[in-house]
């Protein structure tokens, strides 16, 4: 029993001896001396650090912390790193350094808190607990620097860096800019009661300044002027009274520096830079339209012309403008008049994301035209003078020959005197065939047919007038045409109660209808016809029609007033009548 007690006592004594030996081997770190790259104006923050002092071998930067050496801008209240910016002169920066001790070492602790003295770059620093870590193992050292000027002999600003949103086509100009670089804290946009706008844009192509609501135009050059002021106690560096900056940039491009009349150049300077907006838009456009012909309705069909940019746009709406009447034309009711001016307005739409160049040029039928921007679209305008009906040339099956698009087998050849008029009548819906396959050019026309042709020329209006005629029934294909002709005093009935719609229409009746429909009934002509006596009811209509070139006699001395009119003759009368005499 005594032996067991003795052994236990010996074991305890040995354990106490071992513990005392271990305790005597632990190094207690009482001080740390650190060196970092102090903030210098324009420099990037560094995470480098060296350890010094008598305990330098027993501690090191704690590498388990992502930012064991980090920097904080106390002046602007945000963290800073080599990726977020450079040091600014005059700002206060705090460096935070986490340290860890070596094995068999420990930082001095008193009352559970670090009791280590610390210096950073030889200056007394603060030691803190490292957020939940054992203060004997890991501590945090902090110190605040004031960033010094690169030029330690004065507070002269010799670099100015301005950033601004660069101009882009159709974008609004920016009137705010930011200061950057090592002197950012001591430079600012300047304005006062006289110079209210520190950022100005001038369009060098037009000479006008841009304001709120304006946009940049592709292909134009813009001059940016930025008024920059120094912040006290700093001033801009001068030589012989002029700015002597080593560098001035706008969006990292070197720019000239100038002074503002009446302002101290040590306090206010001007930076200017020209921006040229590239013009990548569609530069040319060309279209082909049917030229106005006297007597034809406005044709709104448009074709692509052969130009380099044709694949970059499509054709939108097309309208004809009557220059004399000062209004757009109704393609269902209006006609071109020979010798009058008409403007073709063709809308072109850019394809996809394409745009038209502000300097885009355009041609219509190979002629230089006016190009007017309309939003993203382009309106191409060209003024034609309507050619006489006689200028019409049938293009056969390959072009504008309305008759060729029908199945009529009895249409006269393009060289025939009646072909152009038949083309016109078909194209303008004045008449069609007598059957699906025949036009019947030689067929005599009735009174109902002639007034229907005139009614269609005038837009086929619906009528609500009372019907005095027993031989004109509601539902008849000529019902509205007859009532319209009577209301317009173009004709009357053959009796007070009959119109005789199926009665053949003579040459004298046709020209009398046209004479009654014409607004201008004046004429100067002698009477060459022996069968048109003075005092006849058709005397004036015949001489008027001949003077206007609508028809001539059947011989040099006869008009044949009682001769029945064929379909080809009547559409020819109407074609020439509308071409030069139709009222506006």
C-alpha positions as CSV (number, residue, x, y, z in Angstrom):
1,X,0.0,0.0,0.0
2,X,2.8,2.4,1.0
3,X,4.6,1.6,-2.3
4,X,1.5,2.5,-4.3
5,X,1.1,5.9,-2.5
6,X,4.8,6.6,-3.1
7,X,4.5,5.8,-6.9
8,X,1.5,8.1,-7.3
9,X,3.3,10.9,-5.5
10,X,6.3,10.5,-7.8
11,X,4.1,10.6,-10.9
12,X,2.4,13.9,-9.8
13,X,5.8,15.4,-9.1
14,X,7.0,14.4,-12.6
15,X,3.9,15.9,-14.2
16,X,4.3,19.2,-12.4
17,X,7.9,19.3,-13.5
18,X,6.9,18.7,-17.1
19,X,4.3,21.5,-17.0
20,X,6.8,24.0,-15.5
21,X,9.2,23.1,-18.2
22,X,6.6,23.7,-20.9
23,X,5.5,27.0,-19.4
24,X,9.0,28.3,-19.4
25,X,9.3,27.5,-23.1
26,X,6.3,29.8,-24.2
27,X,7.4,33.3,-25.7
28,X,5.0,36.1,-24.7
29,X,4.9,38.8,-27.5
30,X,4.7,42.2,-25.8
31,X,5.1,44.5,-28.8
32,X,4.8,44.5,-32.7
33,X,6.3,46.9,-35.2
34,X,4.8,46.9,-38.7
35,X,5.7,48.6,-41.9
36,X,3.2,49.2,-44.8
37,X,3.1,51.3,-47.9
38,X,1.7,54.6,-46.7
39,X,-1.1,56.2,-48.8
40,X,0.4,58.4,-51.5
41,X,-1.7,60.5,-53.8
42,X,-2.6,58.6,-56.9
43,X,-1.2,55.3,-55.7
44,X,-3.1,52.0,-55.4
45,X,-3.7,50.5,-52.0
46,X,-1.2,47.8,-51.2
47,X,-1.7,44.7,-49.0
48,X,2.0,44.3,-48.5
49,X,3.5,44.4,-44.9
50,X,6.7,43.6,-43.0
51,X,7.1,42.7,-39.4
52,X,9.8,44.3,-37.1
53,X,10.8,44.8,-33.5
54,X,12.3,42.3,-31.0
55,X,9.5,39.8,-31.6
56,X,9.5,40.0,-35.4
57,X,10.3,36.2,-35.6
58,X,7.2,35.2,-33.5
59,X,4.3,36.7,-35.4
60,X,3.1,37.2,-39.0
61,X,0.1,38.3,-41.1
62,X,-2.8,36.0,-40.6
63,X,-3.3,34.6,-44.0
64,X,-6.7,32.9,-43.2
65,X,-8.3,36.3,-43.4
66,X,-9.2,37.3,-47.0
67,X,-8.1,40.8,-46.4
68,X,-5.5,40.5,-43.6
69,X,-4.3,44.0,-44.6
70,X,-7.2,46.2,-45.8
71,X,-7.8,49.9,-46.3
72,X,-10.8,52.1,-45.5
73,X,-11.4,55.6,-46.7
74,X,-12.6,57.3,-43.5
75,X,-13.3,60.6,-45.3
76,X,-15.7,59.1,-47.8
77,X,-16.8,56.2,-45.6
78,X,-16.1,53.2,-47.8
79,X,-13.6,50.5,-48.3
80,X,-10.9,50.9,-50.9
81,X,-8.7,48.4,-52.7
82,X,-6.4,48.2,-55.7
83,X,-9.5,47.4,-57.8
84,X,-11.7,50.2,-56.6
85,X,-9.5,53.3,-56.8
86,X,-6.4,55.3,-55.9
87,X,-5.5,57.3,-52.8
88,X,-6.8,60.9,-52.8
89,X,-4.7,63.7,-51.3
90,X,-6.2,65.0,-48.1
91,X,-8.3,61.9,-47.4
92,X,-7.9,59.9,-44.1
93,X,-7.3,56.2,-44.6
94,X,-7.3,53.5,-41.9
95,X,-5.3,50.4,-42.3
96,X,-6.5,47.2,-40.6
97,X,-3.9,44.4,-40.1
98,X,-4.6,41.0,-38.6
99,X,-1.6,39.2,-36.9
100,X,-1.1,35.6,-35.8
101,X,1.6,34.3,-33.5
102,X,3.9,31.4,-34.1
103,X,3.7,28.0,-32.2
104,X,4.9,28.1,-28.6
105,X,4.2,31.9,-28.6
106,X,1.4,34.1,-27.4
107,X,0.4,37.7,-27.5
108,X,0.4,39.4,-24.1
109,X,-3.1,39.5,-22.7
110,X,-4.4,41.3,-19.6
111,X,-8.0,40.8,-18.3
112,X,-8.9,39.0,-21.5
113,X,-7.8,41.9,-23.8
114,X,-4.6,42.3,-25.9
115,X,-1.9,44.1,-23.9
116,X,0.5,44.4,-26.8
117,X,2.0,47.8,-27.9
118,X,2.1,48.4,-31.6
119,X,3.6,50.8,-34.1
120,X,2.9,51.2,-37.9
121,X,5.6,52.9,-39.8
122,X,7.1,54.0,-36.5
123,X,3.8,55.6,-35.3
124,X,1.9,54.3,-32.3
125,X,-1.1,52.2,-33.4
126,X,-4.2,50.7,-31.8
127,X,-4.4,47.0,-30.9
128,X,-7.9,45.3,-30.8
129,X,-9.4,41.9,-30.5
130,X,-9.7,40.2,-33.8
131,X,-13.5,39.6,-33.8
132,X,-14.1,36.5,-31.8
133,X,-10.6,35.0,-32.0
134,X,-8.4,34.3,-28.9
135,X,-6.4,37.5,-28.3
136,X,-3.4,35.4,-27.2
137,X,-3.3,34.0,-30.7
138,X,-4.7,36.6,-33.1
139,X,-4.9,40.4,-32.8
140,X,-5.9,43.4,-35.1
141,X,-3.7,46.4,-35.4
142,X,-5.1,49.7,-36.9
143,X,-3.7,53.0,-37.8
144,X,-5.0,56.1,-39.6
145,X,-3.0,57.9,-42.3
146,X,-3.7,61.3,-43.9
147,X,-2.8,60.9,-47.6
148,X,-0.1,63.4,-48.6
149,X,0.3,65.3,-51.8
150,X,2.8,64.1,-54.3
151,X,4.2,67.6,-54.2
152,X,4.9,68.0,-50.5
153,X,6.2,71.6,-50.9
154,X,2.8,73.1,-51.9
155,X,-0.9,72.3,-52.5
156,X,-0.7,72.9,-56.3
157,X,-3.0,70.8,-58.5
158,X,-1.1,69.7,-61.7
159,X,-3.4,66.9,-62.9
160,X,-7.2,67.1,-63.7
161,X,-9.2,64.1,-64.7
162,X,-12.8,64.4,-65.8
163,X,-15.2,61.5,-66.7
164,X,-18.5,62.0,-68.5
165,X,-20.9,59.9,-70.6
166,X,-19.7,60.1,-74.2
167,X,-22.2,61.2,-76.9
168,X,-24.0,58.7,-79.1
169,X,-26.4,59.2,-82.0
170,X,-29.9,59.9,-80.8
171,X,-28.8,60.0,-77.1
172,X,-29.4,63.0,-74.8
173,X,-26.3,64.9,-73.7
174,X,-25.0,64.5,-70.2
175,X,-24.7,67.7,-68.2
176,X,-23.0,66.1,-65.2
177,X,-19.4,64.9,-64.9
178,X,-17.3,63.3,-62.2
179,X,-13.8,64.2,-61.1
180,X,-11.3,61.4,-60.9
181,X,-7.6,60.8,-60.3
182,X,-5.3,61.8,-57.4
183,X,-6.7,65.4,-57.1
184,X,-10.4,64.4,-57.4
185,X,-11.1,65.5,-53.8
186,X,-9.7,69.0,-54.6
187,X,-11.4,69.6,-58.0
188,X,-15.0,70.1,-58.8
189,X,-17.4,71.3,-61.5
190,X,-17.6,75.1,-61.2
191,X,-20.6,77.3,-61.6
192,X,-21.7,80.7,-60.3
193,X,-24.4,83.4,-61.0
194,X,-22.7,84.3,-64.2
195,X,-21.5,80.9,-65.5
196,X,-24.5,78.7,-64.6
197,X,-23.6,75.7,-66.6
198,X,-20.3,73.9,-65.9
199,X,-20.8,71.4,-68.8
200,X,-21.7,72.7,-72.2
201,X,-22.1,70.9,-75.6
202,X,-21.8,72.7,-78.9
203,X,-22.8,71.2,-82.3
204,X,-19.9,72.3,-84.6
205,X,-22.0,71.4,-87.7
206,X,-24.8,73.8,-86.8
207,X,-23.2,76.2,-84.4
208,X,-26.0,75.7,-81.9
209,X,-25.6,74.7,-78.2
210,X,-27.4,71.6,-76.9
211,X,-29.8,71.8,-74.0
212,X,-32.1,69.5,-72.1
213,X,-34.4,67.7,-74.6
214,X,-31.9,67.8,-77.5
215,X,-30.2,64.7,-78.8
216,X,-26.9,64.0,-80.6
217,X,-27.0,63.5,-84.4
218,X,-24.9,60.9,-86.2
219,X,-22.2,62.4,-88.4
220,X,-22.0,65.6,-86.4
221,X,-19.0,66.8,-84.2
222,X,-19.7,68.2,-80.8
223,X,-17.4,70.3,-78.6
224,X,-17.5,69.6,-74.9
225,X,-16.4,72.4,-72.5
226,X,-16.1,71.6,-68.8
227,X,-15.5,74.3,-66.3
228,X,-13.4,73.0,-63.4
229,X,-12.7,74.7,-60.1
230,X,-10.1,74.1,-57.4
231,X,-11.1,73.3,-53.8
232,X,-9.5,75.4,-51.1
233,X,-6.7,75.3,-49.9
234,X,-5.6,74.0,-53.2
235,X,-5.0,75.8,-56.5
236,X,-4.1,74.9,-60.0
237,X,-0.5,75.1,-60.9
238,X,0.4,78.2,-63.0
239,X,3.4,79.3,-64.9
240,X,3.5,83.1,-65.8
241,X,-0.2,83.3,-65.0
242,X,-1.3,80.5,-67.3
243,X,-2.3,76.9,-66.3
244,X,0.7,74.6,-66.2
245,X,-0.9,71.2,-65.5
246,X,1.2,68.2,-66.3
247,X,-1.9,66.3,-67.5
248,X,-5.6,67.1,-68.2
249,X,-7.9,64.4,-69.5
250,X,-11.6,63.9,-70.4
251,X,-12.4,60.2,-70.4
252,X,-8.7,59.4,-70.3
253,X,-7.9,61.4,-73.5
254,X,-5.6,64.3,-73.1
255,X,-7.3,67.7,-73.7
256,X,-6.2,71.4,-73.9
257,X,-6.6,73.6,-70.9
258,X,-7.6,77.3,-71.2
259,X,-8.7,80.2,-69.0
260,X,-12.0,82.0,-68.6
261,X,-11.9,85.7,-69.0
262,X,-12.5,87.4,-65.7
263,X,-11.7,84.4,-63.6
264,X,-8.6,83.6,-61.6
265,X,-6.8,80.7,-63.5
266,X,-5.6,79.3,-60.2
267,X,-9.2,78.8,-59.2
268,X,-11.1,78.1,-62.5
269,X,-10.0,76.5,-65.7
270,X,-11.7,75.2,-68.9
271,X,-11.2,71.7,-70.4
272,X,-12.4,71.1,-74.0
273,X,-12.7,68.0,-76.1
274,X,-14.3,67.4,-79.5
275,X,-16.4,64.2,-80.1
276,X,-17.2,63.0,-83.6
277,X,-20.2,60.7,-83.7
278,X,-19.8,58.2,-86.5
279,X,-22.4,58.1,-89.2
280,X,-23.2,54.4,-89.8
281,X,-26.7,55.1,-91.2
282,X,-28.2,54.4,-94.6
283,X,-26.7,57.1,-96.8
284,X,-28.6,56.7,-100.1
285,X,-32.2,55.8,-101.1
286,X,-33.9,55.5,-104.4
287,X,-37.4,54.7,-105.5
288,X,-39.4,54.6,-108.8
289,X,-43.0,55.7,-109.1
290,X,-45.4,56.0,-111.9
291,X,-45.2,59.6,-113.2
292,X,-48.4,61.7,-113.2
293,X,-50.3,61.6,-116.4
294,X,-53.1,63.9,-117.2
295,X,-56.4,62.1,-116.6
296,X,-54.9,59.3,-114.5
297,X,-55.7,58.8,-110.8
298,X,-52.8,59.0,-108.4
299,X,-51.0,55.6,-108.4
300,X,-49.5,54.8,-105.1
301,X,-47.4,51.8,-106.3
302,X,-43.7,52.2,-105.6
303,X,-40.8,50.2,-106.8
304,X,-37.2,49.9,-105.4
305,X,-34.6,51.7,-107.4
306,X,-31.2,50.3,-107.9
307,X,-29.0,51.9,-105.2
308,X,-26.3,50.5,-102.9
309,X,-28.4,50.7,-99.7
310,X,-31.7,49.3,-101.1
311,X,-31.5,46.1,-99.0
312,X,-31.4,48.2,-95.8
313,X,-34.9,49.7,-96.0
314,X,-38.4,48.9,-97.0
315,X,-41.1,51.0,-98.7
316,X,-43.9,52.2,-96.4
317,X,-46.8,54.5,-97.3
318,X,-46.9,56.6,-100.4
319,X,-49.1,59.7,-101.1
320,X,-49.5,62.3,-103.8
321,X,-49.8,66.0,-102.8
322,X,-51.5,68.5,-105.1
323,X,-49.2,71.5,-105.0
324,X,-51.8,74.0,-106.4
325,X,-54.7,72.7,-104.2
326,X,-52.4,72.4,-101.2
327,X,-53.8,69.1,-100.1
328,X,-53.1,65.4,-100.4
329,X,-55.0,63.6,-103.2
330,X,-57.7,60.9,-102.8
331,X,-56.6,58.0,-105.1
332,X,-60.3,56.9,-105.4
333,X,-61.6,60.3,-106.5
334,X,-58.9,62.7,-107.8
335,X,-57.1,62.8,-111.1
336,X,-53.9,64.4,-112.3
337,X,-54.4,67.4,-114.6
338,X,-52.0,68.0,-117.4
339,X,-49.4,70.8,-116.6
340,X,-50.1,70.9,-112.9
341,X,-47.5,70.1,-110.2
342,X,-47.8,67.1,-107.9
343,X,-45.5,65.9,-105.2
344,X,-44.7,62.3,-104.5
345,X,-44.2,61.6,-100.8
346,X,-42.7,58.1,-100.2
347,X,-42.0,56.8,-96.7
348,X,-39.0,54.6,-96.3
349,X,-38.6,52.4,-93.3
350,X,-35.1,51.2,-92.1
351,X,-34.7,47.4,-91.8
352,X,-34.2,45.9,-88.4
353,X,-31.9,48.0,-86.2
354,X,-30.7,50.1,-89.2
355,X,-31.0,53.9,-89.2
356,X,-31.0,56.6,-91.9
357,X,-28.0,58.9,-92.0
358,X,-28.9,62.5,-91.2
359,X,-27.2,63.4,-94.5
360,X,-29.0,60.7,-96.5
361,X,-29.6,61.6,-100.1
362,X,-32.5,60.3,-102.2
363,X,-33.7,60.0,-105.8
364,X,-37.1,59.5,-107.3
365,X,-37.1,58.1,-110.8
366,X,-33.4,59.0,-111.0
367,X,-33.9,62.6,-110.1
368,X,-32.5,64.2,-107.0
369,X,-35.2,64.4,-104.3
370,X,-35.7,65.9,-100.9
371,X,-35.1,63.6,-97.9
372,X,-36.9,64.5,-94.7
373,X,-36.4,62.6,-91.4
374,X,-39.7,61.5,-89.8
375,X,-38.8,59.7,-86.6
376,X,-36.7,56.7,-87.6
377,X,-38.2,56.8,-91.1
378,X,-37.3,58.9,-94.1
379,X,-39.8,60.7,-96.3
380,X,-38.6,61.1,-99.9
381,X,-40.3,64.0,-101.8
382,X,-40.1,64.9,-105.5
383,X,-42.4,67.3,-107.5
384,X,-43.5,66.2,-111.0
385,X,-45.4,68.2,-113.6
386,X,-48.2,66.0,-115.0
387,X,-47.6,65.1,-118.6
388,X,-50.4,65.2,-121.2
389,X,-52.3,62.0,-121.8
390,X,-50.7,61.8,-125.2
391,X,-47.4,61.1,-123.5
392,X,-48.7,57.8,-122.2
393,X,-46.7,54.9,-123.6
394,X,-48.1,51.4,-123.1
395,X,-45.4,49.1,-121.8
396,X,-47.2,45.9,-122.9
397,X,-47.1,42.8,-120.6
398,X,-43.8,43.9,-119.0
399,X,-45.0,47.1,-117.4
400,X,-48.0,49.4,-117.0
401,X,-50.6,48.1,-119.4
402,X,-53.8,47.5,-117.4
403,X,-55.5,46.0,-120.4
404,X,-52.7,43.3,-120.6
405,X,-53.6,42.2,-117.1
406,X,-57.2,41.3,-118.1
407,X,-58.5,38.4,-120.1
408,X,-60.1,40.6,-122.7
409,X,-59.3,39.2,-126.1
410,X,-60.7,42.1,-128.2
411,X,-58.5,44.9,-126.8
412,X,-56.9,46.9,-129.7
413,X,-53.1,46.8,-130.0
414,X,-51.0,49.2,-128.0
415,X,-50.4,51.2,-131.2
416,X,-54.2,51.7,-131.7
417,X,-55.6,55.2,-131.1
418,X,-58.0,53.9,-128.4
419,X,-55.6,51.7,-126.5
420,X,-54.3,54.3,-124.0
421,X,-57.9,55.4,-123.2
422,X,-59.0,51.8,-122.6
423,X,-55.9,51.2,-120.4
424,X,-56.9,54.3,-118.4
425,X,-60.6,53.3,-118.1
426,X,-59.6,49.8,-116.8
427,X,-56.9,51.1,-114.4
428,X,-59.2,53.7,-112.9
429,X,-62.3,51.5,-112.6
430,X,-64.3,53.6,-115.0
431,X,-65.5,50.6,-116.9
432,X,-64.6,46.9,-117.3
433,X,-65.6,44.3,-119.9
434,X,-69.0,43.5,-121.2
435,X,-68.1,39.8,-120.4
436,X,-65.2,38.2,-118.6
437,X,-63.3,37.8,-121.9
438,X,-64.5,40.8,-124.0
439,X,-64.3,44.6,-123.8
440,X,-66.5,45.2,-126.9
441,X,-64.7,48.4,-128.0
442,X,-67.1,48.8,-131.0
443,X,-70.3,48.4,-129.0
444,X,-72.5,51.4,-129.0
445,X,-73.0,53.0,-125.5
446,X,-76.3,53.8,-123.9
447,X,-77.3,56.9,-121.9
448,X,-77.0,54.8,-118.7
449,X,-73.5,53.7,-119.5
450,X,-72.2,57.2,-120.2
451,X,-73.6,58.7,-117.0
452,X,-72.2,55.7,-115.1
453,X,-68.8,56.4,-116.5
454,X,-69.0,60.0,-115.3
455,X,-70.4,58.9,-111.9
456,X,-67.4,56.6,-111.4
457,X,-65.0,59.3,-112.3
458,X,-66.5,61.3,-109.4
459,X,-66.1,58.6,-106.9
460,X,-69.4,56.7,-107.2
461,X,-71.3,58.6,-104.6
462,X,-74.4,57.0,-103.0
463,X,-77.6,59.0,-103.8
464,X,-80.7,59.7,-101.6
465,X,-82.5,62.0,-104.0
466,X,-86.0,61.5,-105.1
467,X,-86.4,59.4,-108.3
468,X,-88.8,61.0,-110.8
469,X,-88.2,58.3,-113.5
470,X,-90.5,55.3,-114.0
471,X,-87.8,53.5,-116.1
472,X,-85.1,53.8,-113.4
473,X,-85.6,51.3,-110.5
474,X,-83.8,51.1,-107.2
475,X,-81.5,48.2,-107.5
476,X,-80.6,49.0,-111.2
477,X,-76.9,49.1,-111.7
478,X,-77.2,52.6,-113.1
479,X,-79.7,53.9,-110.4
480,X,-77.2,56.1,-108.3
481,X,-75.4,57.2,-111.5
482,X,-78.6,58.5,-113.1
483,X,-79.8,60.4,-110.0
484,X,-76.3,61.8,-109.5
485,X,-76.2,63.1,-113.2
486,X,-79.6,64.7,-112.8
487,X,-78.7,66.4,-109.5
488,X,-75.4,67.7,-111.0
489,X,-77.5,69.0,-114.0
490,X,-75.3,67.0,-116.4
491,X,-78.4,65.7,-118.1
492,X,-82.2,65.4,-117.5
493,X,-84.7,62.9,-118.6
494,X,-86.0,62.5,-122.1
495,X,-89.4,63.3,-120.5
496,X,-90.3,64.5,-117.0
497,X,-90.9,60.9,-115.9
498,X,-88.5,58.9,-118.2
499,X,-84.8,58.8,-118.5
500,X,-84.5,56.2,-121.4
501,X,-81.4,54.5,-119.9
502,X,-81.1,52.1,-122.8
503,X,-81.3,54.7,-125.5
504,X,-78.1,54.9,-127.6
505,X,-76.0,57.9,-126.8
506,X,-75.0,60.1,-129.7
507,X,-71.8,62.2,-130.2
508,X,-73.6,65.4,-129.5
509,X,-75.1,64.0,-126.3
510,X,-71.8,62.8,-125.0
511,X,-70.0,66.2,-125.5
512,X,-73.1,67.9,-124.0
513,X,-72.7,65.7,-120.9
514,X,-69.0,66.6,-120.6
515,X,-69.7,70.3,-121.2
516,X,-72.2,70.3,-118.4
517,X,-69.8,68.5,-116.1
518,X,-66.9,70.9,-116.8
519,X,-66.2,73.7,-114.4
520,X,-64.5,75.9,-117.1
521,X,-66.8,76.2,-120.1
522,X,-64.9,79.0,-121.8
523,X,-63.5,78.5,-125.3
524,X,-62.5,80.5,-128.4
525,X,-63.2,78.8,-131.7
526,X,-64.8,79.2,-135.0
527,X,-67.3,76.6,-136.3
528,X,-65.9,74.5,-139.2
529,X,-68.8,72.1,-139.2
530,X,-71.7,72.4,-141.6
531,X,-73.8,70.0,-139.5
532,X,-73.5,72.0,-136.3
533,X,-75.8,75.0,-136.9
534,X,-75.8,78.1,-134.6
535,X,-78.6,77.8,-132.1
536,X,-78.5,74.0,-131.9
537,X,-78.7,72.7,-128.3
538,X,-75.3,71.1,-128.8
539,X,-73.6,74.1,-130.6
540,X,-71.5,75.3,-127.6
541,X,-70.7,71.8,-126.3
542,X,-69.3,70.7,-129.7
543,X,-67.1,73.8,-130.3
544,X,-65.9,73.6,-126.6
545,X,-65.0,69.9,-126.9
546,X,-63.1,70.6,-130.1
547,X,-61.3,73.6,-128.7
548,X,-60.3,71.6,-125.6
549,X,-58.9,68.8,-127.7
550,X,-61.4,66.2,-126.4
551,X,-62.6,65.3,-129.9
552,X,-62.6,66.5,-133.5
553,X,-65.0,66.1,-136.4
554,X,-65.6,62.9,-138.4
555,X,-64.3,65.0,-141.3
556,X,-62.8,68.5,-141.5
557,X,-66.3,69.9,-142.1
558,X,-68.6,67.5,-140.3
559,X,-69.1,66.5,-136.7
560,X,-71.9,63.9,-137.2
561,X,-73.8,64.9,-134.1
562,X,-76.4,62.2,-134.4
563,X,-73.9,59.4,-134.9
564,X,-74.0,56.8,-132.0
565,X,-70.8,56.6,-129.9
566,X,-68.9,53.3,-129.4
567,X,-67.3,52.3,-126.0
568,X,-63.8,53.0,-127.3
569,X,-64.9,56.5,-128.5
570,X,-66.6,57.4,-125.3
571,X,-63.7,56.3,-123.0
572,X,-61.4,58.3,-125.3
573,X,-63.6,61.4,-124.9
574,X,-63.5,60.9,-121.1
575,X,-59.8,60.2,-121.0
576,X,-59.0,63.5,-122.7
577,X,-61.7,65.4,-120.8
578,X,-60.3,64.3,-117.4
579,X,-56.7,64.9,-118.4
580,X,-57.1,68.7,-119.0
581,X,-60.6,69.8,-118.1
582,X,-61.8,68.1,-115.0
583,X,-62.6,70.6,-112.2
584,X,-60.5,70.5,-109.0
